Amino acid sequence: MAGSLEKEQQVVGIIEGEKLESGEGDRDMAPAAGNSIHRSGSRPQLDVSKAEIQGNVEEKYPTILLPNQSDDLSHLALDIGGSLIKLVYFSRHENQSADDKRKKSVKERLGISNGNRRSFPILGGRLHFVKFETRKINECLDFIHSKQLHCGGLESRYPDVSDQNGIIKATGGGAYKYADLFKERLGVSLDKEDEMDCLVAGANFLLKAIRHEAFTHMEGQKEFVQIDPNDLFPYLLVNIGSGVSMIKVDGDGKFERISGTNVGGGTYWGLGRLLTKCKSFDELLELSQKGDNRTMDMLVGDIYGGLDYSKIGLSASTIASSFGKTISEKKELEDYRPEDISLSLLRMISYNIGQIAYLNALRFRLKRIFFGGFFIRGHAYTMDTISFAVHFWSKGEAQAMFLRHEGFLGALGAFMSYEKHGLDDLMVHQLVERFPMGAPYTGGKIHGPPLGDLNEKISWMEKFLQKGTEITAPVPTTPLAGTTGLGGFEVPLSKGNTLRSDASALNVGVLHLVPTLEVFPLLADPKLYDPNTIDLSDHSELEYWFTILSEHLPDLVDKAVASEGGTDDAIRRGAAFARAFSAHLARLREEPAAYGKLGLANLLEMREECLREFQFVDAYRSIKQRENEASLAVLPDLLVELDSMDEETRLLTLIEGVLAANIFDWGSRACVDLYHKGTIIEIYRMSRNKMQRPWRVDDFDVFKGRMLGTRDKKMPRHKRALLFVDNSGADIVLGMLPLARELLRRGTEVVLVANSLPALNDVTAMELPDIVAEAAKHCDILRRAAEAGGLLVDAMINTSDSSKQNSSSVPLMVVENGCGSPCIDLRQVSSELAAAAKVADLVILEGMGRALHTNLNAQFKCDALKLAMVKNQRLAEKLIKGKIYDCICKYEPAN
C-alpha cells in the first residue's frame, strides 16, 4: 500500500478490478498442460516491457504501468467458464507531463536517462477486471460492444473491426462453446489459449509482482506472506473448479498436472442443490454459515463416549465419518436442517481436497501450496476448512495459501499470451496499490455497475447519504457457538450470519505500474526493511488511530473545500470525500486485513489518495503559501544570528532549530490547536525557547563528533547528504534550509528530498525551487549552490560572475521522493532519488511521518540522522517513554 508516484512518468497503466456480478472465477478440470504460452501477433500488441506495479492488501485487482506502449493494441482477453465470464481489458490513458527545468537539470547532473522511452507521445492505460455470469453472456457482449473493446476501444483508429479480422484471446470451455456467438454478434474470432497455460502464467505473474498477493487463512485470521520471487519455484497450484486439478509449477512455462480429483466445487454444488434445494452456489455457502455439523457428522467423541482417542492423537471433536450420524437415526431428509447439510458437505469436500493436496506436495517435496478456483471465491470459512485440513494432515509442517486475485488467473494469463505484453519483467517494488471507490456496495450487495466518473461517485454517495445508509461492505459477524471441526477447533471467527466473501470487498485495489520506482539503494538490507514503526495488529492501537483520523476529518474537509474556493461543487466533493474515507475506515475497522498488511503509513496514504480521488489536489495550498511567506520574512535575521556563532554553538542551534520548527504540522491535533494561540513566528520562538537538552533521544554529541571531529582528529566532510524534508513554512525555511546551508558551507553536496505530490502541509519538490530561490536572495551560499544545482534557472547575478563562482560551488539539488504521503516507504522511491543516493554518505530524515511513523528503526549503509518532535502523547509514551513535544535526535553511523 505504499504510496509512490513520479511526475516524470509519462504513462500509468492500471489493473483495475470491477464487479458487474458477484462471485469468483470458475474453472473446470483442465487437460494435461503444455510447455509454454503461444504468443500471437495477429494485431498491434501491448508493449509491457519495463512495466511496474505499485503497492501494499487484500483487494483483488492490481494496476500496471506500461511505459513503452505506443501503438494500438488488442484490448481484451476472456476466460469463459461454466458459471462466470472473466474479462481483462485495456483502456488507453494518456498522461504526459512536460519535464520542468529543475527535473531536466537533476537528470543531467545525476545521469538519469529516459531509458528506451520514445520521443513521440506514449500511450498508457489501465487493465480492468470485470465479471459476468455466463448465463448472462448477452450482457457481456453488450458491454464489450458499448466500449468497442473488440475493435481497439473507443479511441481506436480502427473503428470498423470487420476490416481488421479481429481476434480476441480467450480461454476456458466457453471459448469453444460461444465462439460462433462472438463471431455473429461482434465479428471477432476467439483465439483459444490452453486453460492451464493461462492459469499458471497468471499465477506466476501475480506471485512475483504483487507484494501481498499470497495469504494464509486460519480460524478467521488472515496473514499475508511475502514471497521471494527468486525462491518461488517449485510450488503446487490447486485449482478447485467443478473438479480439482493439482499442478506442479517448476518455472515460467514449466509445469505439469500431477493429480486431481473429481470431488470438487461441482460436487458440492450438485449434491447441495439436490439436498437443500438451494438455487445458487452463494446461497448454499450462506447456509453453511449457520450450520452445525454435529447433527450430521459422526465425531470421534460419538464413538468413544465423548472422550478423545488420545492414543492416536484424535480429539473428541474430530470428524470420524462425514454424514455418518445419519445412518443410525430414523430421520428423513426433510428432518435435517439445510444449514447443517451444507456445512457437513462443505467440510467433507474441503477436508478431502486439503488432504490430497498435502499428500501430493509431500510426494514431490513442495513447500508451498496455493489454492484457487471458483470453489474458493474468497469465502472465509471455505479457506479455513482447507487450511485446517492441510495443517492437520501435515502436523503443522505445511500451510495452505490463497491468492487475492485468484478469480482472474486465467483471464490475466490469456492477456499475457499476446506478444509484447511485457508483464514478465515487472518488479514488485514498481507496484503501488490504490483503493479508489469501486462498484457501489451496501450491506454486502452490489447495487449498480462500476462507478465511472467522479460525478457518478458523488451522486451515488449523496443518494445513500439521503437515505441515511452507511456505505459498508459485508463483514464477519459474531460466530455461532457449538460447531466443531476436524481437530476440534470451534467455529472460525470468519463464520457468521452473513456470507463473508472477499469478492465483496468495499474497494477494488488498483495496481499502478510505475517503472520509475526503485528500492532505495542505501537500505542496509531491503529484505528485512519494514517502514512501519507502529504495529496495528494490536486492536487497541488500531482503534486509537481510527479515532484520531475520524476526529481530524471535519477540519480536513473544511481545508479542502476552502482550497477550492468554497464553491458548491467543492462542498459536494468534500462531503463525498468524507463519506468515502469514512467508509474505508469502517471497512478496516471490521477487517483490518481487507486492504492487505495494514500499517499507519497505509492509513495516512489512503487519506491523501482519497482526497485526490475527489479532485482535491492540495488542500493546504493557501496555508502553505502564507506560512512560507511569513518564514521567509524572518530568515535573513536568523542567518545573521547563526553566522555570529562559533562552529559548535551553530551546529547545536541548527539542530535545535530543526526540532523547534518541526512543531508546525497540520496532521497533529495538538499542533492545530497551537495555531489559535499565536502567529507562526511566535509559535516558532516559543518552541525554540523550550529546547532543553538532554532530549528524550539525544545523540547530538555523537553527531557533533562526526561533523566537527576533536582536537586530535579531524573528520572528513560528507560527500553528499540527502535531507528528507517535511512541512512547509518554518519547518523547511527556518529549520532544514539553514541546516542544508551549513552542510554546503562545509563542502557537502546537498539534495533536498521532498514529496512528489501534496500531503497535508508537507512541502513538495515542485514548490521547493521557488522557496530556495527566495531564500537565496538573502544568502550567497544558498545562491551559488542553487545555481550549481540548477535550481536558479534565471540567474540573479551576472553570468560572468556566476561561471567563476560556480566552478568552486557544491550544488544544492531538489529531487522528488516518488510519493504523495506524509510517510515514506523506502522500498519504492523515485529513480531520481535512487540515483542521487548512490554516492550519498549521509541521510537526514526529518519529521514524524518520515522519521517516526516510518523509518525510526530503519538501518542504512551510510550515516543516518533522524530528527523529529513527537506531537502525539500516545506515540511519545509508546515509542520513547516520554511525553508530547519531546524530541528525537537519533544518530546512527554507517551500518
RAPE-V427748 format. One record per residue. SS is DSSP state (a for helix, b for strand, c for the rest). PHI is phi in whole degrees, 0 to 359 (none if undefined). Layout:
SS|PHI, SS|PHI
//
This chain:
c|none, c|298, c|264, c|214, c|209, c|240, c|300, c|297, c|298, c|260, c|218, c|235, b|261, b|226, b|264, b|237, b|270, c|228, c|238, c|257, c|220, c|284, c|112, c|262, c|292, c|231, c|205, c|276, c|297, c|259, c|288, c|303, c|279, c|271, c|264, c|202, c|277, c|287, c|263, b|256, c|241, c|287, c|206, c|310, c|248, c|278, c|264, c|252, c|298, c|66, c|295, b|223, c|238, c|246, c|138, c|221, c|none, c|185, c|297, c|268, c|239, c|277, c|231, c|232, b|267, c|243, c|289, c|250, c|282, c|219, c|256, c|298, c|212, c|286, c|262, b|212, b|223, b|230, b|233, b|255, c|262, c|290, c|249, b|227, b|253, b|248, b|245, b|238, b|228, b|252, b|240, b|290, b|210, c|273, c|219, c|266, c|223, c|291, c|295, c|280, a|294, a|300, a|296, a|297, a|295, a|296, a|301, a|296, a|290, a|267, c|73, c|269, c|248, c|273, c|62, c|258, c|297, c|265, c|281, c|267, c|306, c|263, c|267, b|240, b|176, b|231, b|259, b|258, b|241, b|226, b|233, b|226, b|289, a|298, a|292, a|251, a|298, a|295, a|294, a|297, a|296, a|297, a|296, a|299, a|293, a|297, c|264, c|55, a|292, a|285, a|230, c|95, c|90, c|297, c|268, c|295, c|274, c|246, c|291, c|252, a|293, a|299, a|277, c|256, c|51, c|300, b|230, b|239, b|287, b|210, b|221, c|91, c|301, a|293, a|296, a|270, a|296, c|250, a|301, a|294, a|295, a|296, a|293, a|290, a|278, a|244, c|72, c|239, b|259, b|267, b|272, b|276, c|256, c|301, a|297, a|285, a|306, a|293, a|302, a|291, a|299, a|296, a|294, a|300, a|299, a|295, a|292, a|272, a|260, c|246, c|300, c|241, c|281, b|266, b|210, b|258, b|214, b|232, c|49, c|82, b|258, b|256, b|230, b|276, b|244, c|277, c|263, c|282, a|303, a|277, a|229, c|279, c|264, c|276, b|213, b|254, b|252, b|255, b|256, b|257, c|255, c|297, c|247, b|231, b|246, b|242, b|242, b|270, b|253, b|254, b|167, c|294, c|76, b|241, b|197, b|210, b|277, b|260, b|191, b|174, b|207, c|276, c|262, c|217, a|296, a|296, a|295, a|298, a|291, a|293, a|296, a|298, a|295, a|292, a|273, a|241, c|67, c|296, c|258, c|211, a|298, a|294, a|297, a|295, a|296, a|298, a|299, a|298, a|299, c|251, c|272, c|227, a|287, a|292, a|283, c|247, c|272, b|274, b|262, a|304, a|295, a|292, a|274, c|250, c|62, c|85, c|261, c|287, b|258, a|292, a|299, a|248, c|78, b|253, c|280, c|299, c|270, c|294, b|285, b|274, b|207, c|295, c|64, a|295, a|290, a|289, a|286, a|256, c|247, c|271, c|233, c|262, a|305, a|292, a|278, c|258, c|288, a|303, a|298, a|290, a|298, a|298, a|292, a|298, a|293, a|298, a|292, a|301, a|286, a|296, a|294, a|296, a|296, a|299, a|293, a|297, a|298, a|297, a|297, a|289, a|297, a|295, a|299, a|255, c|57, c|261, c|267, c|235, b|233, b|250, b|248, b|203, c|111, c|292, c|294, c|286, c|37, c|72, b|284, a|300, a|289, a|298, a|297, a|298, a|293, a|296, a|299, a|291, a|298, a|297, a|296, a|294, a|287, c|269, c|55, c|83, c|276, c|234, c|220, b|280, b|233, b|232, b|244, c|297, c|259, a|301, a|294, a|246, a|301, a|294, a|295, a|294, a|298, a|296, a|298, a|287, c|283, b|291, c|295, c|60, c|290, c|74, a|291, a|299, a|271, c|296, b|250, a|298, a|285, a|265, b|247, b|237, b|262, b|247, c|229, c|288, b|296, c|260, c|297, c|296, b|233, b|206, c|61, c|86, b|251, b|274, c|247, c|161, c|287, c|303, c|287, c|268, c|272, a|298, a|301, a|297, a|297, a|295, a|298, a|296, a|291, a|295, a|300, a|284, a|296, a|296, a|278, c|72, c|265, c|287, c|274, c|229, c|249, c|298, c|225, c|297, c|252, c|300, c|293, c|284, c|272, c|104, c|271, c|246, c|214, c|305, c|91, c|92, c|280, c|284, c|305, c|301, c|300, c|280, c|266, c|204, c|279, c|241, c|301, c|256, b|252, a|292, a|289, a|253, c|291, c|298, b|235, c|258, c|290, b|240, b|264, b|274, b|264, c|235, c|298, c|275, b|269, b|220, c|281, c|299, c|291, c|266, b|294, c|298, c|210, c|303, c|292, c|267, c|287, c|230, c|295, b|284, c|269, c|270, c|268, c|272, c|289, c|285, a|300, a|294, a|294, a|297, a|296, a|300, a|288, a|299, a|295, a|302, a|294, a|293, a|292, a|280, a|298, a|301, a|294, a|295, a|297, a|301, a|295, a|296, a|296, a|297, a|295, c|254, c|84, c|65, c|289, a|300, a|297, a|296, a|296, a|298, a|294, a|297, a|295, a|294, a|300, a|299, a|294, a|294, a|292, a|298, a|294, a|301, a|296, a|297, a|297, a|286, a|298, a|283, c|217, c|303, c|269, c|301, c|250, c|104, c|296, c|261, c|230, a|300, a|300, a|295, a|297, a|293, a|291, a|300, a|298, a|293, a|296, a|294, a|301, a|294, a|300, c|260, c|64, c|261, c|287, c|207, c|296, c|252, a|307, a|292, a|295, a|297, a|299, a|296, a|289, a|297, a|298, a|297, a|287, a|297, a|294, a|257, a|300, a|304, a|296, a|297, a|295, a|298, a|300, a|296, a|291, c|276, c|266, c|285, a|300, a|292, a|297, a|296, a|296, a|296, a|298, a|296, a|293, a|301, a|295, a|296, a|294, a|295, a|288, c|288, c|292, c|275, c|217, c|285, c|272, c|251, a|298, a|299, a|285, a|299, a|296, a|295, a|299, a|275, a|247, c|171, c|283, a|300, a|289, a|298, a|294, a|298, a|296, a|299, a|295, a|294, a|294, c|269, c|290, c|244, c|274, c|284, c|284, c|297, b|240, b|228, c|253, a|299, a|296, a|293, a|297, a|299, a|298, a|290, a|282, a|255, c|72, c|231, c|301, c|270, c|222, c|270, c|269, c|291, c|289, c|288, c|283, b|215, b|246, b|258, b|253, b|278, c|269, c|242, b|271, c|287, c|75, a|300, a|302, a|279, a|284, a|260, a|252, a|282, a|296, a|299, a|293, a|299, a|300, a|296, a|295, a|298, a|302, c|273, c|92, c|264, b|295, b|236, b|241, b|276, b|253, b|229, b|301, c|285, c|232, c|297, c|208, c|49, c|259, b|294, c|284, b|250, a|296, a|287, a|277, a|299, a|303, a|293, a|295, a|297, a|299, a|294, a|295, a|292, c|296, c|248, c|208, a|295, a|299, a|294, a|297, a|295, a|293, a|294, a|294, a|296, c|270, c|79, c|276, c|257, c|291, c|266, c|301, c|262, c|229, c|299, a|299, a|295, a|282, a|294, a|298, a|290, a|286, a|295, c|298, c|249, c|265, c|279, c|276, b|248, b|239, b|234, b|232, b|270, c|272, c|96, c|222, c|227, c|226, c|293, c|250, c|214, c|259, c|284, c|279, c|218, b|236, b|293, a|296, a|288, a|292, a|299, a|293, a|295, a|282, c|297, c|246, c|284, c|232, b|213, b|242, b|241, b|257, b|234, c|102, a|296, a|297, a|266, a|242, a|231, a|302, b|233, c|75, c|300, c|257, c|293, c|251, b|237, c|283, c|242, b|299, b|221, b|236, b|244, b|236, b|196, b|261, c|275, c|253, c|214, a|298, a|295, a|297, a|301, a|292, a|285, a|267, a|231, c|52, c|234, c|224, c|301, c|75, c|293, b|242, b|240, b|231, b|252, b|249, b|230, c|298, c|311, c|267
//
